[in-house]
């Protein structure tokens, strides 16, 4: 027989995921463990050796193979607890090590719609400030959700490259966005050298902000920074090269103790490459002018080039760009920067951050800000075979 659980399928930014209230999950899944993971893997349709997730709600890409569990916050002065799971497509694995910045845009809306935000906070018309406790990285995020006639406003004119249709703008503030696993620059350096077999020494900026991220120069990889998905994802040798660099970066950042552990930590860290602005054609066919960007960035997600840019990686880009001396700042032309507009495979995105160096020489970021949009696509109940709860 099949069992069902109340669920909502939502788009947040350039990602999609299945959202649950913690209390709506089957009882064995209301605590972390194998039963929860097995249930959520079956919901999404993983592991799938075909890579399509036909028998679940995933769509065969890292941007859509995601799950979110929300509950009334147990943290003082917060509205909602937000737990994110990045579900592997071809492996029986859910990575709970990081956040999804894109789906963060949908958390506030879901929380309001599902009674997780006190009604006294919700205006009849205006902006509802939803204070989110991100459980994976133990950080505070504030979502500014538009409200019309007491309801979440989902439609609007805000356009986001990577999303076909316009929607209402949701402003997201990531407070103290250092990832929570140590210093913002875990090695203490703005630029490190990674010694990678067969590639030699690569310059890299290693940062914990939004999500642990390894930034390298596109030119050092033999890239231009204008790459689209097919340029990378169809080339097994390039994918292996990038994963090798990611593993060595994870080791340098202290996120793993042995290179072999990188395979079990696929969601973090991210690896991205940067380049100065130049003209290119986005995946939609849209022409992106060098004059419209401060720099170009491409980033990998779960072993594939992302079709746009992860929200958490956008925080890392904004924060690194705000610190003179990083590879990201240099690619953007150097100097002091409170915001940058970067080019990604689907178009451009503007992000901002503030960072300052303390008396101890360490850099800290107060917050990073970006705009996203979100929309409920479907709500109801998801069904899975009951034997998926067996452990």
C-alpha positions in Angstrom: 0.0 0.0 0.0 0.9 3.7 -0.3 1.0 6.3 2.4 0.4 10.0 1.9 1.7 13.1 3.5 0.6 16.7 3.1 3.1 18.6 0.9 3.5 21.7 -1.2 5.6 21.9 -4.4 7.2 25.3 -4.7 9.5 27.3 -6.8 12.0 29.5 -4.9 14.4 31.6 -7.0 15.8 29.3 -9.7 15.1 26.1 -7.8 12.1 23.9 -7.0 11.5 21.7 -4.0 8.9 19.7 -2.0 8.0 21.5 1.2 6.6 19.8 4.4 5.5 21.0 7.8 7.4 18.9 10.2 4.1 17.8 11.9 2.7 16.6 8.5 5.5 14.1 8.0 4.8 10.4 9.0 5.6 10.0 12.6 8.8 8.0 12.1 10.0 10.8 9.9 9.5 13.7 12.4 13.0 13.1 13.8 16.2 12.9 11.8 17.3 9.4 10.7 17.1 6.7 8.2 13.3 6.6 8.1 13.1 10.3 7.2 15.8 10.0 4.6 14.3 6.9 3.0 10.9 8.6 2.8 12.2 11.8 1.3 14.4 9.9 -1.2 11.3 8.1 -2.4 9.3 11.4 -2.6 11.9 12.9 -4.9 12.5 9.6 -6.9 16.1 8.8 -5.8 18.3 7.0 -6.3 17.6 6.8 -10.0 20.4 5.2 -12.2 18.6 6.7 -15.2 19.1 10.2 -13.8 15.6 11.4 -14.5 13.7 10.8 -11.2 10.7 9.7 -13.3 9.1 8.0 -10.3 9.1 11.0 -8.0 8.9 14.8 -7.8 12.5 15.5 -8.8 13.2 16.6 -12.3 16.7 15.1 -12.8 18.7 18.2 -11.9 20.3 19.4 -8.7 18.0 22.5 -8.9 14.9 20.4 -8.5 16.1 17.5 -6.3 15.4 19.3 -3.0 13.3 18.9 0.1 12.4 21.4 2.9 11.0 20.8 6.4 9.6 23.7 8.3 8.3 24.1 11.8 7.4 26.8 14.3 10.7 28.1 15.5 12.1 27.1 18.9 14.6 30.0 18.7 13.9 33.3 20.5 12.6 36.1 18.2 12.3 33.8 15.2 9.2 32.7 13.3 10.2 29.5 11.6 12.8 26.8 11.6 14.0 25.9 8.1 15.8 22.6 7.4 17.0 21.9 3.9 18.0 18.6 2.2 19.9 18.4 -1.1 18.9 15.0 -2.5 21.4 13.1 -4.7 19.9 12.0 -8.0 21.7 8.7 -8.6 22.7 7.8 -5.0 20.7 7.0 -1.8 22.0 10.1 -0.1 20.6 13.4 1.3 23.2 16.1 2.1 22.0 18.1 5.1 25.3 20.1 5.4 24.2 23.4 3.8 21.5 25.8 2.9 19.6 26.5 -0.3 19.5 30.2 -0.8 17.0 30.0 -3.7 14.4 28.0 -1.8 14.9 30.4 1.1 12.8 32.8 -1.0 9.8 30.4 -0.6 10.2 29.7 3.1 8.6 33.0 4.2 5.7 32.5 1.9 5.1 28.9 3.0 5.4 29.9 6.7 2.8 32.6 6.3 0.4 30.4 4.3 0.7 27.5 6.8 0.2 29.3 10.1 3.8 29.3 11.2 3.9 33.1 11.4 1.8 34.9 14.1 -1.2 36.6 12.4 -0.4 39.8 14.3 2.8 40.2 12.2 1.0 39.9 8.9 -0.2 43.3 7.5 -3.3 43.6 5.4 -1.2 45.2 2.8 2.6 45.8 2.7 5.6 43.7 3.6 5.7 40.9 6.2 9.1 40.4 7.7 9.6 36.7 8.4 12.6 35.8 10.6 13.9 32.4 9.6 16.2 30.2 11.6 18.3 28.2 9.1 18.9 24.9 11.0 21.6 23.5 8.7 24.0 26.3 9.3 22.4 27.8 12.4 22.0 31.3 10.9 19.3 34.0 10.8 17.7 34.9 7.5 15.0 37.6 7.0 12.5 37.3 4.2 10.5 40.3 3.2 7.3 38.9 1.8 4.8 41.1 0.0 1.2 40.9 1.3 -2.0 42.0 -0.5 -5.4 41.9 1.2 -3.9 39.8 3.9 -2.6 37.1 1.5 0.9 36.4 0.2 1.4 38.2 -3.1 3.0 35.7 -5.5 2.4 37.3 -8.9 4.1 40.5 -10.0 6.5 42.1 -12.5 9.9 41.2 -10.9 12.0 39.3 -13.5 14.7 36.9 -12.5 17.1 35.5 -15.2 16.7 31.7 -15.1 13.0 31.9 -14.4 10.7 32.2 -17.4 7.8 34.2 -15.9 7.8 37.3 -13.8 6.5 37.2 -10.2 6.5 39.2 -7.0 9.8 40.3 -5.6 11.0 38.8 -2.3 14.0 40.5 -0.7 16.2 38.2 1.3 18.7 39.3 4.0 21.4 36.8 5.1 22.6 38.0 8.5 26.2 37.2 9.5 26.4 35.0 6.4 29.7 33.2 7.3 28.8 29.6 7.0 29.1 28.7 10.7 31.9 26.2 10.3 34.7 28.5 11.3 36.3 31.8 10.0 34.9 33.5 6.9 38.3 32.7 5.3 39.1 29.4 7.0 42.8 29.4 6.1 43.3 33.0 7.1 44.2 33.9 3.5 42.3 35.8 0.9 44.1 33.7 -1.8 45.5 30.3 -1.3 47.4 27.9 -3.5 45.8 24.5 -4.1 48.2 21.7 -5.2 46.1 19.5 -7.4 47.6 16.4 -9.1 48.1 16.9 -12.9 47.0 20.5 -12.6 49.8 21.9 -10.5 49.1 24.9 -8.2 45.9 26.8 -8.6 45.2 30.1 -7.0 41.9 29.9 -5.0 39.8 32.0 -2.7 38.3 29.8 0.0 35.3 31.4 1.8 32.6 30.4 4.2 29.8 32.8 3.4 26.3 31.7 2.4 27.9 28.3 1.7 31.5 27.1 1.7 32.8 28.0 -1.8 36.0 27.6 -3.7 36.7 30.3 -6.2 39.3 29.9 -8.9 40.2 31.9 -12.0 38.5 30.7 -15.2 41.7 31.2 -17.2 43.6 28.9 -14.9 41.2 26.1 -15.8 41.4 26.8 -19.5 37.9 28.4 -19.4 36.6 31.9 -20.4 33.8 32.3 -17.8 31.2 32.3 -20.6 30.6 28.5 -20.4 27.0 27.1 -20.6 25.8 23.8 -19.2 26.5 21.7 -22.2 30.1 22.9 -22.4 30.8 21.3 -19.1 28.2 18.7 -18.3 28.7 16.7 -21.5 32.5 16.5 -20.8 33.4 13.7 -18.4 37.0 14.8 -18.2 36.1 18.4 -17.2 33.6 17.1 -14.6 36.3 14.9 -13.1 38.8 17.8 -13.1 36.4 20.1 -11.3 35.4 17.5 -8.7 39.1 16.8 -8.0 39.7 20.5 -7.4 36.6 20.6 -5.2 37.9 17.7 -3.1 41.3 19.4 -2.6 39.6 22.7 -1.7 37.4 20.9 0.9 40.4 19.4 2.5 42.2 22.8 2.6 39.1 24.4 4.2 39.1 21.7 6.9 35.6 20.5 5.8 36.9 16.9 5.3 39.8 15.0 6.8 40.5 12.8 3.8 39.9 13.3 0.1 37.7 10.2 -0.1 35.2 12.0 2.2 34.3 14.6 -0.6 32.1 12.0 -2.3 29.8 11.9 0.8 29.7 15.7 1.0 28.5 16.5 -2.5 26.5 19.6 -1.6 29.4 21.5 0.1 31.7 23.1 -0.7 30.8 24.6 -4.0 33.4 25.2 -6.7 33.1 28.3 -9.0 35.2 30.1 -11.5 35.4 33.8 -12.2 36.4 36.0 -15.1 36.3 39.7 -16.0 33.3 40.9 -18.0 32.8 40.0 -21.7 30.0 39.6 -24.1 28.3 36.2 -24.3 25.0 34.6 -25.2 22.9 33.2 -22.3 21.3 29.8 -22.4 17.9 31.4 -23.4 19.6 33.1 -26.4 19.6 36.5 -24.7 22.7 38.6 -25.4 24.5 39.7 -22.3 26.8 42.7 -22.7 30.1 43.1 -20.9 28.8 46.5 -19.9 25.9 44.9 -18.0 28.2 43.0 -15.6 31.0 43.5 -13.2 32.3 40.0 -13.6 31.3 36.5 -14.8 30.8 33.5 -12.5 30.0 29.9 -13.2 29.4 27.4 -10.4 29.0 23.7 -9.9 26.1 22.1 -8.0 26.1 18.4 -7.1 28.7 17.6 -9.8 27.0 19.6 -12.7 27.3 23.2 -13.9 24.3 25.1 -12.5 21.9 26.5 -15.0 21.9 29.9 -13.3 23.4 30.5 -9.8 22.6 29.0 -6.4 21.4 31.6 -3.9 23.9 30.6 -1.3 26.7 30.8 -3.8 25.4 34.3 -4.7 26.0 35.3 -1.1 29.5 33.9 -1.3 30.1 35.9 -4.5 28.7 39.2 -2.9 30.8 38.7 0.2 34.0 37.8 -1.6 33.6 40.7 -4.0 33.3 43.1 -1.0 36.8 42.1 0.3 39.7 43.7 -1.7 42.3 41.1 -2.6 40.1 38.1 -3.3 39.9 36.5 -6.8 36.3 37.5 -7.0 37.1 41.2 -6.1 39.9 41.2 -8.6 37.8 39.8 -11.4 35.3 42.6 -10.7 38.0 45.2 -11.1 39.2 45.5 -7.5 38.5 48.3 -5.0 35.7 48.6 -2.5 32.4 47.2 -3.6 29.0 47.1 -1.8 27.3 45.2 -4.6 28.1 43.5 -7.9 26.2 42.4 -10.9 27.5 39.1 -12.2 26.9 37.2 -15.3 25.8 33.5 -15.1 24.6 31.0 -17.7 21.0 32.2 -17.7 21.8 36.0 -17.5 22.7 38.4 -14.7 22.0 38.9 -11.0 22.8 41.8 -8.7 23.8 41.0 -5.1 25.1 43.1 -2.3 27.1 42.5 0.9 29.0 44.5 3.6 32.3 43.2 5.0 34.8 44.7 7.4 38.2 43.7 8.8 38.4 43.5 12.6 41.3 44.4 14.9 42.3 40.7 14.9 42.8 40.9 11.1 39.8 38.6 10.4 37.1 39.6 7.9 33.5 39.5 8.9 30.3 40.1 6.9 27.3 41.8 8.6 24.8 40.7 5.9 24.2 39.9 2.3 21.1 40.9 0.3 19.5 39.7 -2.8 16.1 39.6 -4.5 14.3 36.5 -5.5 10.7 35.4 -6.2 8.7 32.4 -5.1 5.4 30.7 -6.1 3.3 27.7 -5.0 3.1 25.3 -8.0 1.0 22.6 -6.4 -0.3 21.7 -3.0 -2.0 18.5 -1.7 -0.5 15.2 -0.7 2.4 13.2 -1.9 2.2 9.4 -2.0 5.0 6.8 -1.5 5.0 3.1 -1.0 4.8 2.3 2.8 7.8 0.0 2.7 10.1 3.0 2.1 9.9 3.7 5.9 11.5 0.4 6.7 15.1 0.7 8.0 
